[in-house]
Amino acid sequence: IIKGQNENGGWAYSYGKGVAAHTDLSVTGWNIQALKAAIYTGISIDGIDEALDKAIKYTKECQDKVGKFAYQRGKTGKASLTGTGVLSLQIWKNAKSAEAKKGLEWIQKNMSESQAQKEWKNINIYGWYYHAQACFQATGAGGANFWRAWNKDFQQIVTKAQSEDGHWPHGYHFHGDTDIYRTTMTILMLEVYYRYMPSTKV
């Protein structure tokens, strides 16, 4: 992962490098999580701190003026990647940063003011996977209000959408993913109560 990082701090599909590499926040977010997991092992890994520092710089450069995070630097922010940006900042030295707070404020405002965002057919499951973690992690950095706002409707929306056989149907931004993908992503959302501690408390 460290060797596959681009000079701009981001990662691309298949760890492509160079000026033509398609670095984006989605791929970068997964690699940031992987490196943080590696740190938790306690094993000494050369270059890991520097890689994460560069990745956080890249993440911040993906944020737009209203608080959303974009797929790539210089592009318009996307609701589905705002949680990705916030969580990335939270798990590496920036849980209390202005950028993390601005992203959380956007998530909270979007959730509370848009009734349409509370209907499963309009929910981006990938985005919610990250939103749930970002709002929960905020509790470890003095942002319990973000978790309370998110948790107010979250459980009911998710559990009511479950099909009789246990899987979750596709919501918004469906392009070929499977029942098992959506179901496992949704389970991970619900397990935020059990499998995480706020990273600033660990």
SULCORBEL-V164886 format. One record per pair of residues at least 6 apart in sequence whose ideal C-beta (glycine too) atoms are under 7 Angstrom apart, sorted by sequence separation. I is the first residue (numbers start at 1). GAP is how many residues later the second one is. D is the distance in Angstrom with one decimal. If there is no record, write none. Layout:
((I;GAP;D) (I;GAP;D))
This chain:
((5;6;5.9) (6;6;6.4) (16;6;6.5) (63;6;5.2) (64;6;6.1) (70;6;6.0) (89;6;6.9) (94;6;5.7) (111;6;6.1) (116;6;5.1) (117;6;6.9) (162;6;5.8) (163;6;6.0) (4;7;6.2) (38;7;5.9) (62;7;4.9) (70;7;4.9) (71;7;5.9) (110;7;6.2) (161;7;5.9) (170;7;6.8) (62;8;4.8) (69;8;5.5) (70;8;6.2) (89;8;5.6) (138;8;4.3) (139;8;4.9) (161;8;7.0) (12;9;4.0) (13;9;6.0) (39;9;6.4) (68;9;2.6) (138;9;5.8) (12;10;4.8) (38;10;6.5) (62;10;7.0) (68;10;6.2) (71;10;6.1) (89;10;5.9) (90;10;5.9) (4;11;3.2) (6;11;5.6) (12;11;4.8) (62;11;5.4) (66;11;6.6) (68;11;6.5) (70;11;6.8) (89;11;4.3) (135;11;4.8) (136;11;5.5) (11;12;6.1) (61;12;4.8) (64;12;6.2) (69;12;4.7) (135;12;4.8) (167;12;4.3) (170;12;6.1) (4;13;6.9) (10;13;3.4) (35;13;5.8) (64;13;3.8) (69;13;5.0) (10;14;6.7) (13;14;6.0) (63;14;6.8) (68;14;4.8) (86;14;5.3) (168;14;4.8) (6;15;5.4) (8;15;6.0) (12;15;6.2) (69;15;6.3) (135;15;3.8) (168;15;5.3) (11;16;4.7) (35;16;6.3) (69;16;3.1) (167;16;4.7) (6;17;5.1) (11;17;4.9) (35;17;5.6) (86;17;4.0) (10;18;4.5) (85;18;5.6) (86;18;5.8) (132;18;6.9) (168;18;4.7) (131;19;6.7) (11;20;4.6) (32;20;6.7) (82;21;5.2) (63;22;6.1) (132;22;6.7) (32;23;5.2) (62;23;6.1) (82;24;5.8) (83;24;6.5) (107;24;5.5) (82;25;5.9) (59;26;5.5) (28;27;6.1) (107;27;6.8) (107;28;6.6) (158;28;6.2) (59;29;4.7) (1;30;5.3) (28;30;6.2) (59;30;6.2) (104;30;6.6) (28;31;6.8) (79;31;6.4) (104;31;6.8) (158;31;6.4) (56;32;6.8) (158;32;6.4) (1;33;5.8) (56;33;6.4) (1;34;6.1) (25;34;6.7) (69;34;6.4) (104;34;5.5) (67;35;3.9) (118;35;5.8) (56;36;5.4) (63;36;5.5) (67;36;5.1) (25;37;4.8) (56;37;6.8) (112;37;6.1) (120;37;6.6) (56;38;5.9) (67;38;5.9) (68;38;5.6) (108;38;5.5) (111;38;6.6) (60;39;5.3) (67;39;3.6) (104;39;6.1) (111;39;6.3) (118;39;5.6) (52;40;4.7) (63;40;6.8) (66;40;6.2) (108;41;4.7) (120;41;3.8) (95;42;6.9) (104;42;4.6) (87;43;5.6) (25;44;5.8) (80;44;4.5) (83;44;6.1) (90;44;6.6) (2;45;4.8) (9;45;3.8) (25;45;6.7) (26;45;6.6) (79;45;6.8) (95;45;6.6) (96;45;4.8) (2;46;6.4) (5;46;5.4) (9;46;5.1) (25;46;5.9) (80;46;5.8) (84;46;4.7) (87;46;5.2) (95;46;3.9) (96;46;7.0) (125;46;5.5) (24;47;5.2) (80;47;3.5) (83;47;2.9) (87;47;4.6) (90;47;4.5) (124;47;6.5) (9;48;5.1) (10;48;4.4) (24;48;5.1) (79;48;5.8) (83;48;3.9) (86;48;4.0) (123;48;4.1) (124;48;5.0) (2;49;4.7) (5;49;6.7) (9;49;3.2) (122;49;6.7) (123;49;5.9) (124;49;4.8) (8;50;5.8) (83;50;6.8) (87;50;6.4) (121;50;5.8) (122;50;5.1) (83;51;4.4) (90;51;7.0) (120;51;5.3) (121;51;6.8) (26;55;6.4) (29;55;4.0) (36;55;4.7) (25;56;5.3) (32;56;4.6) (36;56;6.4) (129;56;4.9) (136;56;4.9) (125;57;5.5) (132;57;4.5) (26;58;6.6) (140;58;2.4) (25;59;5.8) (29;59;5.3) (32;59;6.7) (126;59;6.9) (129;59;6.0) (133;59;5.9) (139;59;5.2) (140;59;6.2) (141;59;5.2) (25;60;6.3) (32;60;6.7) (125;60;5.3) (129;60;5.6) (132;60;4.9) (136;60;6.3) (140;60;3.8) (125;61;6.4) (128;61;6.0) (137;61;5.3) (140;61;4.6) (137;62;5.6) (133;63;6.9) (80;93;6.7) (95;104;6.7) (95;105;4.9) (91;108;4.9) (90;109;5.8))
